[in-house]
Amino acid sequence: MDDQQDDQEPHTHGENPTHGDPRAPGDTPERDAPHTPGEPHPHGAHGRPPSKAERWTAFKNSPFLPATVLLFILAAAAGLFAGSYTYTMANPTPHHIPTAVVGGNDSPRGKAFIGGMEKALNASLKLHDYRTYDQARRAIDEQQVFAVLDVVDGHVRMDVSGASGATVAQVLTQAAPKVGKAVGVPVTVKDIKPLQDGDPRGLALFYISLAAVIIGFVGAIQLSVHARGLNPAERVAFTAAYALLGGFAIAAVVDWLLGALDLPFVESWLILAFTMFTSGMVFTMFNTLIGRWAMIPTWGVMVLLGNPSSGGAVSWPLLPSVLGEIGRWLPPGASVNAQHTAVYFGGYQHAFPFVVLAAWAVVATTVFWIWRHRHPGGRPAIRSRTHAAAPSG
């Protein structure tokens, strides 16, 4: 019996109740403690302080690098954004104002008035001679000139066009009576092409174009974030779809709901949609070329440079000369020009702003399509096939 009891008792002599682990419960060695990547090991072979190269590698692989870069980018963008608009809009100064002159400017009083205007404006009136008033008025409709000067019997008649440029018309209207009084010439000023009642300062067209530009590239950003799996053709199609719906919504709110502008609805809608699509594809192009930093060139081209130089808030003769020229070749300026002509100068629409929008849209879409394998979106199977079919180099 004693032998059986001995056999039934557990053999614990020389054994630890932790089944072979000589450590006491809860006495966990440091080498088994969880280790955070990028942090130095507490002792042993990894106990040395990390080198500068190791610290930089750990920083590069952490979220702190892009966060730090964004910190400085956002600060710079804020300053540049405020500076670009302040530079162009805070103190608009005329440089060259295209002006029609009826019947020549050889009369002494006409010369005295023109010289006085140039001195008062600290700028030159870029004169265009027309034989008749009707020809000069047609030049207003074709947006070749901003005002008409007609000297009759020693009296100066100045017709301005608020629709051509509210800020230019304001400058001329304020200066002309003072100059006439100074040189002893009677002056009559009349706005022959006024702005609509709901847009007394001519800013509504600028704001709707600005909305189309910003929502255009913000929509492309949201597609990249929330619809990442779209293949290239689907991405272009959805960009066109939200552009059409967004352009319709902008035009409907401004015209039908608020009554701020009486728009040629279909033409204005399609201009806004064209603008939104172009803006969206510009971001998509940059997203393809430089990935997550695509917002930087998009914001620079569309907002920092494009909107202040568009001529929407300040007419191009009052902008710094370089910006006045550049603005017409950028999507925001093209959109404002096309919309402005559609609303106020129906029947005199120019092809140039549409060519500019089309050129940007075609280039952006083509770049995206050729290098679509580099775009961060797309479904895995499609991306692999696209990458395999992509041209080498």
C-alpha positions in Angstrom: 0.0 0.0 0.0 2.8 2.4 0.8 4.3 1.7 -2.6 1.0 2.5 -4.3 0.7 5.7 -2.3 4.2 6.7 -3.3 3.3 6.0 -7.0 0.2 8.2 -6.8 1.9 11.2 -5.3 3.3 13.7 -7.8 7.1 13.8 -8.1 7.8 17.4 -7.2 11.2 17.0 -5.8 13.6 19.3 -7.6 10.9 20.8 -9.8 9.6 24.3 -9.9 5.8 24.8 -9.8 6.1 26.9 -12.9 6.9 23.8 -15.0 10.6 24.3 -15.7 10.8 28.1 -15.6 13.1 29.0 -12.7 11.6 32.5 -12.5 9.0 33.4 -10.0 5.5 34.2 -11.3 5.4 37.8 -12.6 9.2 38.0 -12.8 9.3 38.5 -16.6 12.8 39.2 -18.0 13.3 42.5 -20.0 14.3 40.6 -23.1 10.8 39.2 -23.4 9.1 42.6 -23.0 7.4 44.0 -26.0 9.7 46.1 -28.1 8.6 49.1 -30.1 10.2 49.4 -33.6 12.5 52.3 -33.8 13.3 52.4 -30.1 16.6 51.1 -28.7 16.7 47.8 -26.9 17.2 48.2 -23.1 20.4 46.1 -22.8 22.6 43.5 -24.4 23.7 43.6 -28.0 21.1 46.3 -28.7 21.8 48.4 -25.7 23.9 51.0 -27.6 22.3 54.3 -28.5 20.9 54.4 -32.0 23.0 56.2 -34.6 21.9 59.3 -36.5 21.2 57.2 -39.6 19.0 54.8 -37.6 17.1 57.7 -36.0 16.5 59.3 -39.4 15.3 56.0 -40.8 12.9 55.6 -37.9 11.6 59.1 -38.4 11.2 58.6 -42.1 9.1 55.5 -41.6 6.9 57.2 -38.9 3.9 59.5 -39.5 5.8 62.4 -38.0 7.7 63.2 -41.2 4.7 63.9 -43.4 3.0 65.7 -40.5 6.1 67.9 -40.0 6.2 68.7 -43.8 2.5 69.5 -43.8 3.0 71.8 -40.9 5.4 74.1 -42.9 3.5 73.7 -46.1 0.2 74.8 -44.6 1.8 77.8 -42.9 3.4 78.8 -46.2 0.2 78.3 -48.1 -1.7 80.5 -45.6 0.8 83.3 -46.1 0.9 82.9 -49.8 -2.9 82.7 -50.1 -3.4 86.0 -48.2 -0.5 87.6 -50.0 -1.6 86.7 -53.5 -5.0 88.1 -53.1 -3.8 91.2 -51.2 -1.2 91.9 -53.8 -3.7 91.9 -56.7 -6.8 93.2 -55.0 -6.0 95.5 -52.1 -4.8 98.4 -54.3 -5.6 97.8 -58.0 -3.6 100.2 -60.2 -4.4 100.9 -63.8 -1.6 100.3 -66.3 -3.0 100.4 -69.9 -6.7 100.9 -70.4 -7.9 100.1 -73.9 -10.1 103.1 -74.9 -12.0 103.8 -78.1 -11.8 107.4 -79.5 -14.4 108.5 -82.0 -13.3 110.7 -84.9 -9.7 111.0 -83.7 -8.2 112.8 -80.8 -6.6 115.9 -82.5 -8.8 118.5 -80.9 -7.0 120.6 -78.3 -9.6 119.9 -75.6 -9.6 116.2 -76.4 -5.8 116.1 -76.1 -5.9 118.1 -72.8 -8.5 115.7 -71.4 -6.6 112.6 -72.4 -3.3 113.9 -71.0 -5.1 114.8 -67.8 -6.6 111.4 -67.5 -3.3 109.7 -68.0 -1.7 111.9 -65.4 -4.5 111.3 -62.9 -4.5 107.5 -63.4 -0.7 107.3 -63.5 -1.3 105.1 -66.6 -1.8 105.4 -70.3 -5.0 105.2 -72.2 -4.4 102.7 -75.0 -6.3 104.6 -77.7 -8.1 102.9 -80.6 -9.5 105.2 -83.3 -13.0 104.5 -84.8 -14.7 106.6 -87.4 -18.2 106.2 -86.0 -19.7 105.7 -82.6 -21.4 102.5 -83.7 -18.0 101.0 -84.5 -16.7 102.0 -81.1 -19.8 100.5 -79.4 -19.2 97.2 -81.2 -15.7 97.2 -79.9 -17.2 97.4 -76.4 -19.4 94.4 -77.1 -16.4 92.5 -78.5 -14.5 93.4 -75.3 -11.7 95.1 -77.2 -12.0 98.4 -75.3 -13.4 99.4 -71.9 -14.6 102.9 -72.7 -15.5 105.3 -75.5 -14.3 108.9 -75.8 -16.2 111.2 -78.1 -15.2 114.9 -78.2 -18.1 117.0 -79.7 -18.0 120.8 -79.8 -15.4 121.0 -77.0 -17.5 118.7 -74.8 -16.1 115.2 -73.8 -18.5 112.3 -73.7 -17.1 109.3 -71.9 -19.1 106.1 -72.1 -17.9 103.3 -69.8 -18.9 99.6 -69.6 -19.4 98.3 -66.1 -20.0 94.8 -67.5 -16.6 94.9 -69.2 -14.9 95.5 -65.9 -16.5 97.0 -62.8 -13.3 98.2 -61.3 -12.1 99.8 -64.5 -15.4 101.6 -65.0 -15.3 102.8 -61.4 -11.8 104.2 -61.8 -12.7 106.0 -65.0 -16.0 107.3 -63.6 -14.3 108.8 -60.5 -11.4 110.3 -62.5 -13.1 111.8 -65.5 -15.2 114.6 -63.8 -12.1 115.7 -61.7 -9.9 115.8 -64.8 -12.5 117.7 -66.8 -12.8 120.3 -64.1 -9.0 120.6 -63.9 -8.5 121.2 -67.6 -11.6 123.2 -68.1 -13.4 120.7 -70.3 -17.1 119.7 -69.7 -17.4 115.9 -69.2 -20.4 113.6 -69.3 -19.9 110.0 -68.0 -22.4 107.3 -68.7 -22.4 103.5 -68.1 -23.7 102.1 -71.4 -23.3 98.4 -70.3 -24.2 98.2 -66.6 -24.0 95.2 -64.4 -27.1 93.3 -63.4 -28.9 94.5 -60.3 -28.2 91.4 -58.3 -24.4 91.8 -59.0 -23.7 95.5 -58.5 -19.9 94.9 -58.0 -19.5 92.3 -60.6 -18.2 89.7 -58.2 -20.9 87.0 -58.6 -19.3 85.6 -61.8 -16.0 85.4 -60.0 -17.5 83.5 -57.0 -19.3 81.0 -59.1 -16.2 80.3 -61.1 -14.2 80.1 -57.9 -16.7 77.5 -56.6 -16.3 75.4 -59.7 -12.5 75.5 -59.5 -12.3 74.5 -55.8 -15.1 71.9 -55.8 -13.6 70.5 -59.0 -10.3 69.5 -57.4 -11.8 68.8 -54.0 -14.1 66.3 -55.7 -11.0 64.6 -57.3 -9.4 64.4 -53.8 -12.5 62.8 -52.4 -12.6 60.2 -55.2 -9.0 59.3 -54.4 -9.8 58.9 -50.7 -13.3 57.4 -50.7 -13.4 55.7 -54.1 -9.8 54.6 -54.4 -10.8 51.4 -56.2 -12.0 53.2 -59.4 -10.2 52.1 -62.5 -8.9 54.9 -64.8 -11.9 55.0 -67.1 -14.3 55.0 -64.2 -12.4 57.8 -62.5 -12.6 60.0 -65.5 -16.3 59.2 -65.9 -17.1 60.0 -62.3 -15.1 63.3 -62.6 -17.3 64.3 -65.6 -20.4 63.2 -63.7 -19.9 65.3 -60.6 -18.8 68.2 -62.8 -22.1 68.1 -64.7 -24.1 67.8 -61.5 -22.0 70.4 -59.6 -22.2 72.9 -62.5 -25.9 72.5 -62.6 -26.2 73.0 -58.9 -24.2 76.2 -58.9 -26.1 77.7 -61.8 -29.5 76.7 -60.3 -28.7 78.2 -56.9 -27.4 81.5 -58.2 -30.1 82.0 -60.9 -33.3 80.1 -59.9 -33.0 80.1 -56.1 -31.2 83.4 -55.2 -32.0 85.4 -58.4 -28.6 87.1 -58.1 -27.9 86.6 -61.8 -29.9 86.1 -64.9 -27.8 83.5 -66.6 -28.0 82.0 -70.1 -28.6 78.8 -68.1 -27.4 76.0 -70.4 -24.3 77.9 -71.5 -23.4 79.0 -68.0 -24.0 75.5 -66.7 -21.7 73.9 -69.3 -19.0 76.4 -68.7 -19.1 75.6 -64.9 -19.1 71.9 -65.6 -16.2 72.2 -68.0 -14.3 74.2 -65.3 -15.0 71.6 -62.6 -13.9 68.7 -64.9 -10.7 70.5 -65.9 -9.9 71.3 -62.2 -10.6 67.7 -61.2 -8.4 66.3 -63.9 -5.5 68.7 -63.1 -5.4 67.3 -59.5 -5.7 63.7 -60.9 -2.7 64.4 -63.2 -0.6 65.7 -60.3 -1.7 62.9 -58.1 -0.5 60.5 -60.7 2.9 62.3 -61.1 3.8 63.1 -57.5 1.3 61.1 -55.3 0.3 62.4 -51.9 1.8 65.9 -52.5 -0.5 66.6 -55.5 -2.4 69.2 -53.6 0.7 71.6 -53.6 0.9 72.2 -57.4 -2.9 72.0 -57.8 -3.4 74.7 -55.1 -0.6 76.8 -56.6 -1.9 76.8 -60.2 -5.6 77.0 -59.4 -5.9 79.1 -56.3 -2.7 81.0 -55.5 -2.0 82.1 -59.1 -5.1 81.3 -61.1 -7.9 83.0 -59.1 -6.3 86.3 -58.3 -5.2 86.7 -61.9 -8.5 85.6 -63.4 -9.9 89.1 -63.8 -13.0 88.2 -61.9 -12.5 90.3 -58.8 -10.2 92.9 -60.4 -10.3 93.6 -64.2 -7.1 92.7 -66.0 -6.0 96.3 -66.9 -5.8 97.0 -63.1 -3.8 93.8 -62.3 0.0 93.7 -62.3 0.9 93.4 -66.0 2.5 89.9 -65.7 -0.5 88.5 -63.8 -2.9 90.1 -66.3 -1.3 88.2 -69.1 -0.8 84.9 -67.3 -4.3 84.7 -65.9 -5.9 84.3 -69.3 -4.0 81.1 -69.9 -5.0 79.4 -66.7 -8.3 77.6 -66.1 -9.8 80.1 -63.6 -9.2 83.0 -65.9 -10.6 81.1 -68.9 -13.7 80.2 -66.9 -14.3 83.8 -65.8 -13.8 85.1 -69.3 -16.2 82.6 -70.9 -18.8 83.1 -68.2 -18.5 86.9 -68.4 -19.0 87.0 -72.1 -21.9 84.5 -71.9 -23.8 86.6 -69.3 -23.1 90.2 -70.6 -22.0 89.9 -74.2 -24.2 87.2 -75.7 -23.5 86.7 -79.4 -19.9 87.8 -79.0 -18.5 84.7 -77.3 -14.8 84.0 -78.1 -13.2 80.6 -78.7 -10.1 81.4 -76.7 -11.3 80.6 -73.1 -12.7 77.3 -74.3 -9.5 76.4 -76.0 -7.6 77.1 -72.8 -9.9 74.9 -70.7 -9.8 72.2 -73.3 -6.0 72.3 -73.5 -5.7 71.9 -69.7 -8.3 69.1 -69.6 -6.8 67.2 -72.5 -3.2 67.4 -71.2 -4.2 66.5 -67.7 -6.4 63.5 -68.8 -3.7 62.3 -71.3 -0.9 62.4 -68.7 -3.2 60.5 -66.2 -4.0 57.9 -68.8 -0.5 57.3 -70.0 0.9 57.0 -66.5 -2.2 55.5 -64.9 -0.2 52.7 -63.5 1.4 55.2 -61.1 -1.9 56.5 -59.8 -2.5 55.3 -56.2 -6.0 54.2 -57.0 -7.5 51.3 -58.9 -8.5 47.8 -58.1 -5.5 45.3 -57.6 -6.3 43.1 -60.6 -6.7 46.1 -62.9 -3.6 47.8 -61.5 -1.5 44.8 -62.3 -2.8 44.5 -65.8 -2.3 48.3 -66.3 1.2 48.1 -65.0 2.0 45.2 -67.2 0.7 47.1 -70.3 2.4 50.4 -69.3 5.2 51.6 -71.6 8.6 51.0 -70.3 10.6 54.0 -69.1 
